[in-house]
């Protein structure tokens, strides 16, 4: 079925203003040519940066067709984006970038009997899986980015994933496409002028196509012309899979589903090196049908362990093969064929899921596993599996010859190797061309060597800007002529993703890491990036884990709360990183004071979730603090801080001043008119309650002491516990004293400076940090454990304190203040027979871990303690949505509520009889404000269950 083009193509490139007007006149509503949008979409997960003129988010099929028509009429390049997780640079372009994830993301139909699904191009892979699961079905291919990649993007790149051995490539699972060719013709099957012309191109050179294409399953580079052969049924659907949006615009797809009601077994085999692992692959493949055979380097696992992550037991070795199969009878034969140092059959589903999660995070983890940042670029070359070990040996020699290192992993059963390489772009200031030259020389050498092994430049991600120029090394002149011929048939104007595959851009053009940067004099000591804010924001590789929707019951991540609420790219960790990169090293965004930076950071909750959840360790809370500092206090800054910074950002100061007259202040705040005035003055949303101040603070109502007294436990009175929630501190003291321990509250004032940090008042925060480090260091050094009650403040000591102060005592304090659960676990282990703790058998708990605790200390100690005492625990993923001053500020209320509605509030409603635990003050306030639910600190729960 075809449709006649409705526009007459011309070739007159339009200005941005004219292009935007033309799109809107054509009925396209969501068109954005702002600096912010152009920065957000200037790059994907690759090394390439190409700012678009406009970003279009079509609401329906007609708007997508209208966008193509305007591109043809004006001669403007059009690039389809998918999820923006491409590592080849095939999702960035200079004209119109089309994002279908916002509106065109529906699963339109599931046919359980036919085992098919009909989807829109922006449908997220994980959403399709959830729709198919009730029928016992799944979409077979599963790339590591499956929680966020789109089916349209998978079709564009012919994505495969870990289980391609069992389920095939995306091309093998596409049954029908609804596509608009670059000619304007819309096709959804059957004969058509474009289809007939494609058949003619192949028929004129049948012998060449039969001998040069489809030689092995992962030959993805170039156009897959073998699918157009008559003996292969002239499958245009399969041919278009992997064409990277250069031939047509995908409007919809019908895909095959497979039976998921099978038991998959996991065998892990350990080897001395990854080459040794590769040597074993052919023998394993000969045993029988496998679902997956994945390689994983030990350096990636070591990085997870170093970051405090949990790694299930693995066999001895420097690298592993994860072999998955459905026939349990294959186990012994696989073990014998594998000839590994050691092996382990993983039977626990949670352990298996944890191992696969590490493998899925491989790209991000590998980027930080070497001495300097590692990049994509030569990312997913593939060879016939029997050539894999030889290729890895040669590849390792190439790395050494160019003074580079790489961490290989990937789809070893398919001969496809992923690798992140530490390309050196460090002389970008003195010689901006040096890094590009080195990059180009290495890729050319790799392509030449790969040809000797009969390999493919790409095994699943497409060629994009990273490899298209190298196609002339992999293919002969006749193959390249055929590529040009099919491009001319489908897209004669060359408006669809130009510079990719045919008439390609140079591989070293538009390289993002090679661009010079403008580094500000930072207030924070960015310990993990050599003090460079530019290097810090470039930690983001774009893999997009931050734009993966969280599903209750599936993990306990936090990142990224505002994106979970808005689903807008500007509110993702990735989007914010891109804008900050542009501000520091681009010509698009004019420094950290640019309105685009403010727009990107406005809805960042500074939750720190990304610091632990992002595979590359992006810490947007820290970058936001630095950016706010530069905006308001940096060199040449004249902008005045908002009132909320001056009031909410200095809350501990006002709380200390209010304490002596707390009853009067609290009574005044209950007068509606005065409360409205107080909120307006502080920049607080009028729908928010105002917390009451305590006259009898923790330090006034508990037994305090100073050194040289040495009790069994010191309690640090952070500002929130001291002035607002002293009950949490008293509960902790009661639990500890009931065990016969002597407990004293530190009499001295020691604020962590959190509210100054989150509002970017870093000059004052540094002064506070220095004083606090000096105050608490002797208590930590005394050998007596120091308890931190409020998790956000404890996390600030653990992380921000050492970035604010170069005093060695700050490091001692960071490592010496414990959470309540950590302290109880330590004391319980040290005392013969353990501590006398209450029995929580039969107690149902819904727990909202504070985001800072999740990111910095972790919540595992709390969960272990609760479960050991007999409680049934439901751990809420995500953020409560208040996040200190964020949810209080005017302009943030709606998003704050939306964040709470992603997980916290639905979980609380689903467990009406549960005890709700929330150690953090923000979480308690949010629950009280939005659900009228009282929440307890862990110490309060234990104290309430003490006998007597």
FENVEN-V784380 format. One record per backbone hydrogen bond with DSSP energy under -0.5 kcal/mol. CO is the residue of the C=O (numbers start at 1). NH is the residue of the N-H. Records with the same first field share a line. If there is no record, write none. Layout:
CO: NH + NH
This chain:
1: 188
3: 186
7: 9
15: 19
16: 20
17: 21
18: 22
19: 23
20: 24
21: 25
22: 26
23: 28
24: 27
27: 29
29: 31
30: 57
32: 55
34: 38
35: 39
36: 40
37: 41
39: 42
42: 50
47: 512
48: 44
50: 93
54: 97
55: 32
56: 99
60: 64
61: 65
62: 66
63: 67
64: 68
65: 69
66: 70
67: 71
68: 72
69: 73
70: 74
71: 75 + 76
72: 10
77: 96
78: 497
79: 98
81: 84
86: 45
88: 465 + 466
95: 53 + 54 + 97
96: 79 + 98
97: 56 + 99
98: 81 + 100
100: 104
103: 105
104: 122
106: 108 + 120
109: 118
110: 112
111: 115 + 116
115: 257
116: 111
117: 119 + 255
118: 108 + 109
119: 253
120: 123
121: 152
123: 151
124: 127 + 128
125: 129
126: 130
127: 131
128: 132
129: 133
130: 134
132: 135 + 137
133: 136
136: 260 + 261
138: 140 + 258
142: 162
143: 146
145: 148 + 149
146: 126
147: 549
149: 125
150: 154
151: 155
152: 156
153: 157
154: 158 + 159
155: 242
156: 244
159: 170
160: 142
161: 164
163: 166 + 167
164: 168
170: 173
171: 174
173: 175 + 256
176: 254
177: 179
178: 251 + 252
179: 181 + 187
180: 249
181: 184
185: 181 + 187
186: 3
187: 179
189: 188
192: 196
193: 197
194: 198
195: 199
196: 200
197: 201
198: 202
199: 203
200: 204
202: 205
203: 206
205: 209
206: 210
207: 211
208: 212
209: 213
216: 219
218: 220
223: 225
224: 227
225: 228
226: 229
227: 235
229: 232 + 234
230: 233
232: 235
234: 236
235: 239
236: 240
237: 241
239: 224
240: 243
243: 246
247: 182
248: 250
249: 180
252: 178
253: 119 + 255
254: 175 + 176
255: 117
258: 138
260: 262
262: 264
265: 267 + 325
266: 346
267: 269 + 323
268: 344
269: 321
270: 341 + 342
271: 318 + 319
273: 277
274: 278
275: 279
276: 280
277: 280 + 281
278: 281 + 282
280: 284
281: 285
282: 286
283: 287
284: 287 + 288
291: 166
292: 324
293: 413
294: 322
295: 410
296: 320
297: 300 + 301
298: 302
299: 303
300: 304
301: 305
302: 306
303: 307
304: 309
305: 308
318: 298
319: 271
320: 296
321: 269 + 323
322: 294 + 324
323: 267
324: 291 + 292
325: 265
326: 328
327: 330
328: 331
330: 334
331: 335
332: 336
333: 337
334: 338
335: 339
342: 270
344: 268 + 346
345: 347
346: 266
347: 349
348: 352
349: 353
350: 354
351: 355
352: 356
353: 357
354: 358
355: 359
356: 360
357: 361
359: 362
361: 365
362: 366
363: 367
365: 368
366: 369
367: 374
375: 421
377: 379
379: 419
380: 459
381: 417
382: 456
384: 387
385: 388
387: 391
388: 392
389: 393
390: 394
391: 395
392: 396
393: 397
394: 398
395: 399
396: 400
397: 401
398: 402
399: 402 + 404
400: 403
405: 422
406: 408
407: 420
409: 418
410: 295 + 412
411: 414 + 416
412: 415
415: 383
416: 411 + 418
418: 409
420: 407
421: 375 + 423
423: 425
425: 428
427: 431
431: 434 + 435
432: 436
433: 437
434: 438
435: 439
436: 440
437: 441
438: 442
439: 443
440: 444
441: 445
442: 446
443: 447
444: 448
445: 449
446: 450
447: 451
448: 452
449: 452 + 453
450: 453 + 455
451: 454
456: 382
458: 220 + 221
463: 466 + 467 + 468
464: 468 + 501
467: 470
468: 471
469: 472
470: 473 + 474
471: 475
476: 480
477: 481
478: 482
479: 483
480: 484
481: 485
482: 486
483: 487
484: 488
485: 489
486: 490
487: 491
490: 182 + 183
491: 494
495: 78 + 497
497: 500
499: 505
500: 502
502: 499
506: 509
508: 511
510: 49 + 512
512: 515
517: 519
518: 520
520: 522
524: 526
525: 527
526: 529 + 531
527: 530
529: 532
531: 533
532: 536
533: 537
534: 538
536: 539
537: 540
544: 547
545: 548
547: 549
550: 552
551: 554
554: 551
557: 878
560: 564
561: 565
562: 566
563: 567
568: 571
569: 572
571: 563
572: 576
573: 577
574: 578
575: 579
576: 580
577: 581
578: 582
579: 583
580: 584
581: 585
582: 586
584: 518
588: 590
589: 591
591: 594
594: 597 + 598
595: 599
596: 600
597: 601
598: 602
601: 604
603: 605
608: 611 + 612
609: 612 + 613
610: 614
614: 617
618: 620
619: 622 + 623
620: 624
621: 625
622: 626
623: 627
624: 628
625: 629
626: 630
627: 631
628: 632
629: 633 + 634
630: 634
634: 637
642: 645 + 646
643: 647
644: 648 + 649
647: 650
648: 651
650: 653 + 654
651: 655
652: 656
653: 657
654: 658
655: 659
656: 660
658: 661
659: 662
661: 665
662: 666
663: 667
664: 668
665: 669
666: 670
667: 670
668: 671
670: 672
671: 675
672: 676
673: 677
674: 678
675: 679
676: 680
677: 681
678: 682
679: 683 + 684
680: 683
683: 890
685: 688
689: 691
695: 697
697: 700 + 701
698: 702
702: 704
703: 745
705: 747
706: 709
712: 785
713: 744
714: 716 + 787
715: 717 + 746
716: 718 + 789
718: 722
719: 723
720: 724 + 725
722: 698
723: 694
725: 728 + 729
726: 730
727: 731
728: 732
729: 733
730: 734
731: 735
732: 736
733: 737
734: 738
735: 739
736: 739 + 741
737: 740
742: 712 + 713
744: 715
745: 705
753: 757
754: 758
755: 759
756: 761
757: 760
760: 762
761: 765
762: 766
763: 767
764: 768
765: 769
766: 770
767: 771
768: 772
769: 773
770: 774
771: 775
772: 776
773: 777
774: 778
776: 780
777: 781
778: 782
779: 784
780: 783
785: 714
786: 818
787: 716 + 789
789: 791
790: 794
791: 795
792: 796
793: 797
794: 798
795: 799
796: 801
799: 802 + 803
800: 803 + 804
801: 805
803: 525
807: 810 + 811
808: 811 + 812
809: 813
810: 814
811: 815
812: 816
813: 816 + 817
816: 786 + 818
818: 788
819: 823
820: 824
821: 825
822: 826
823: 827
824: 828
825: 829
826: 830
827: 831
831: 834
835: 837
838: 840
840: 843
842: 844
843: 845 + 872
844: 915
845: 847 + 874
846: 917
847: 849 + 876
850: 854
851: 855
852: 856 + 857
853: 857 + 858
859: 863
860: 864
861: 865
862: 866
863: 867
864: 868
865: 869
866: 871
867: 870
869: 840
870: 842
871: 873
872: 845
873: 875
874: 847 + 876
882: 887
883: 886
885: 889
886: 889
888: 685
889: 892
892: 896
893: 897
894: 898
895: 899
896: 900
897: 901
898: 902
899: 902 + 903
900: 905
903: 907
904: 908
905: 909
906: 910
907: 911
908: 911
909: 912
911: 914
915: 846 + 917
916: 936
917: 848
920: 924
921: 925
922: 926
923: 927
924: 928
925: 929
926: 930
927: 931 + 932 + 933
928: 932
932: 934
936: 918
937: 941
938: 942
939: 943
940: 944
941: 945
942: 945
943: 946
